Structures are given as C-alpha cells and as structure tokens.
Amino acid sequence: MRCAEHCAVVANRPVATSQFEMEIHCPTVALYAQPGQFVQIRVQTGYEPLFSRPFSVFRRFPEQGNFSVVYLVRGTFTQLLASKKPGESIFVVGPLGNRFAVAQPAEDTTHLLVAGGVGAPPLYLLAEEMVQNGVPRDRIVVVNGARRRDLVVCQKQFADLGVQLWTVTEDGSLGERGKVTDVLQALYERGELLRDRCQVYTCGPTAMLEAVAKFACKHRLPCQVSMETLMPCGLGVCLGCAVKVRTADGTDYKRACVDGPVFDAAEVVWE
C-alpha cells in the first residue's frame, strides 16, 4: 500500500543542534511502513528545490495516523523543511523500498544494529519492532556512532527501548572515542558475535557501510546494508540511485529506491 498526497505537518520538533523530528499525518505510511523503508518528501510546489528527497521512516503512530522522520539542517531543502509549521503541508510518497529481513529464529540470534548519524532512524524502527515481537532485549545490540556528540541521532529512543547500547564518536565527545568498527572489533574479541547466531544490520554514510560490510565479511557475519544514495524520484524512473552489485556474470547495477535500499552486503561492489 502506497500513498502520494499532500500531508499535514503535525509537529516539527528540534531534538538537538540543527536536528529535527517532523511528525506527519499520513495514515497509509503510519499503518504500512516497515523498518528500512522510506518516503519521498517534497516541501513546496515550485521548482526550487526541484527534486524530492528520501527520508527513512523513524517512528509510527498508527492510532493517530502519524509517522515521523528525522533530519539534519544542512542545505536549502532541509532549511525549508525546518521552516514548516504544524498545519502546513508537504507532499509525501510512500512507503517505498524494501525492508530489513529479521534473521530467524529471532529470539536465538544476536541482532547487531550499527548506525551512523542520520542512518539511525530505520534501525530504531527495526529495534522497536523486534522488542514488540518478543525478541529478548539482551539479544539486540545497537552501536550508535557519529563524528561528534551533536550528530548522534536517536540516542534517547534507543536507550528507552532497553536494548544493549554502545555509543561512539570520533572526537570522544559522547561515549567511546573512535569509529563504530572499533566497537565491533571489541565485541568480536570478547566473543559476543558468534557467527552462527549473529546478524548485522547497518545504515549510515557510505564509507561507514563499506567498513562495516568488510568487517562482517572478514568475520563471516551475515550483513544487510541500507544504502544512503541520492534518490531524485524514489520510483526507479530517473536511475539516479544506481548501486553496483555482483552477479553470476560479473557486475550490474540495481536501483536503491526499488531494489533496495536494503542489500546483502556481500552483493554490493564497494568502489
């Protein structure tokens, strides 16, 4: 089920420096969006900015018919998004794309969720779904990273779920100092990532995804990556979100917006 309609902004809350959570009234997305899926948002009807932008679904409030996205104010598009007030409208298409596949049996698997910056929202929705479906909280391990403290996203929400939470920043301003792969290596050395019972899910900047994917490959851990690419249309028409993948005959390209955004990490060709 998918919608393409003007939707009312319910709230546009600042949650950190230059970081906002926008709650939107859209019953279709609120009811049907799954962890890893996204929506395309257009902020106005004119030609500037010309293209819509993809945003992962962060939280769903089905009873109210609302859902939310998290964004950082970085340029013209997100500045316009931040200026939106409750009652004003934006154009929403979604939910789009595929979802993270939860490894089975879920209750006997260590689920390792690795987030980088604004890659955290779909992983929060995944962790929330797991908790609601009865996966033991001690089997859900979240590594939430960013370059510095004010770029860490969804920290409170992960903590409120009661899952195992590791926080890491490159400058050491919050949690451990280093990169998410440093925490992954420490967890591996402690024997907490048994490869026959561990599934990695990750979303964040491409360089981080590549590093996590290579870590997983080295240690033979199954890994799903949610690719953060430009998606001008979100419908597979413009071919602006091509991801190079391995095939039986060599390599080919898939569209992140319709074939993804979630891919098997072993399938992606990192360049």
C-alpha positions, -999 to 999 in steps of 0.1 A, spaced: 0 0 0 14 34 -10 2 70 -10 11 101 -30 -6 130 -14 -3 163 4 0 156 42 -3 179 72 27 186 94 17 177 130 49 187 147 84 198 138 104 194 170 141 203 175 158 174 192 194 185 190 216 212 174 203 215 138 184 182 143 146 179 140 120 153 142 90 160 119 57 142 126 34 140 96 -2 129 93 -4 102 67 -24 71 77 -10 49 49 26 53 59 17 51 96 0 18 90 21 1 65 57 14 67 83 -12 78 118 -10 91 142 1 63 115 17 41 115 54 33 93 82 20 100 108 -7 92 143 6 86 175 -15 84 207 5 67 230 -20 51 231 -54 76 254 -71 108 245 -89 133 252 -61 143 227 -48 134 208 -80 136 173 -66 121 155 -37 143 139 -10 142 105 7 138 101 44 137 69 63 107 63 85 116 68 121 85 62 143 50 52 136 19 62 155 -9 41 138 -37 51 161 -32 88 153 -24 81 116 10 98 120 47 89 113 79 108 118 113 114 101 145 128 115 166 152 95 197 175 100 195 210 86 223 211 60 211 230 29 182 247 12 159 217 12 162 209 49 161 246 58 127 248 41 117 216 59 127 231 92 106 262 85 74 241 82 49 248 110 21 225 123 -9 226 100 12 234 69 15 207 42 42 187 24 39 162 -4 47 126 6 51 95 -15 55 62 3 63 39 19 89 29 -7 116 4 -10 123 -29 8 128 -37 44 154 -53 67 149 -90 69 150 -102 105 172 -133 110 154 -163 123 149 -177 148 149 -142 160 149 -150 197 181 -171 194 200 -146 173 222 -117 183 209 -88 163 237 -62 158 224 -28 146 251 -4 135 240 32 130 259 62 117 244 97 121 210 100 103 212 63 95 199 56 129 161 61 123 154 29 103 174 9 128 154 23 157 122 12 139 138 -22 135 148 -25 171 114 -13 183 97 -39 161 120 -67 175 111 -57 210 74 -56 203 77 -91 187 93 -106 218 130 -106 209 149 -105 242 164 -71 247 198 -86 256 199 -101 221 196 -67 204 229 -48 203 230 -12 190 262 6 181 253 42 175 280 64 161 287 98 147 316 122 142 307 142 173 281 145 200 256 168 183 254 145 153 244 114 172 207 106 164 180 86 182 202 81 213 174 86 238 150 64 219 174 35 217 181 39 255 144 39 262 140 6 244 163 -10 270 185 -28 244 222 -31 247 235 3 235 271 13 227 278 49 217 309 60 198 320 94 185 352 101 165 361 130 188 351 112 221 325 139 230 299 111 237 305 75 246 337 58 233 363 76 212 367 61 178 346 46 150 318 20 150 342 -6 137 364 -2 168 334 -12 189 326 -41 166 361 -54 169 360 -51 207 327 -70 208 341 -97 185 372 -102 206 350 -106 236 332 -134 219 298 -116 217 294 -120 180 291 -158 174 289 -161 137 263 -189 136 239 -167 157 246 -131 146 231 -109 120 244 -74 112 221 -46 100 236 -12 92 227 22 79 247 54 76 273 71 54 287 51 26 323 50 40 309 35 72 287 10 54 318 -2 35 338 -5 66 311 -25 85 305 -47 54 342 -55 52 343 -63 89 313 -86 85 329 -103 55 362 -108 73 345 -125 102 318 -143 81 289 -125 96 258 -120 75 252 -83 70 224 -62 55 232 -26 44 208 2 38 223 23 11 222 61 15 222 74 -21 207 103 -39 171 93 -49 156 122 -70 124 103 -78 122 73 -54 103 53 -81 131 38 -102 125 61 -132 154 85 -131 182 59 -124 199 84 -101 204 59 -73 223 31 -91 242 7 -68 268 -16 -84 263 -52 -74 279 -86 -81 261 -110 -104 267 -145 -117 280 -130 -149 302 -102 -133 286 -70 -122 255 -50 -128 235 -21 -114 204 -21 -92 182 9 -82 184 16 -45 149 30 -44 131 -1 -58 156 -30 -54 167 -16 -21 176 4 -1 185 -27 18 210 -50 2 230 -80 12 264 -65 20 282 -93 1 263 -83 -30 275 -47 -31 306 -37 -51 324 -10 -30 343 15 -51 
